[in-house]
Amino acid sequence: MITSLIYLVVYIIVLGLILWLLNYLIDVIPLPDPFNRVAKIALMVIGVLIVILLLLNFVGIMDSGPPRLGRP
């Protein structure tokens, strides 16, 4: 349990660094305002979805695969 918690923390730190770097690159590249805002929103949505998947894997909901119908 403790090793999976350490892995989760490491994954979240690495994901945070990658998202920070991509956010910085979006700021540095001179994009017009609507494209800049859309790129930042898309980046944050993707980041939140990845964090949700990591947390679901941590609690064990996504480990068993899709639910089965009928007999196991």
Secondary structure, DSSP 8 states (H G I E B T S, - for coil): -HHHHHHHHHHHHHHHHHHHHHHHHHHHS---HHHHHHHHHHHHHHHHHHHHHHHHHHHTSSTT-S---S--
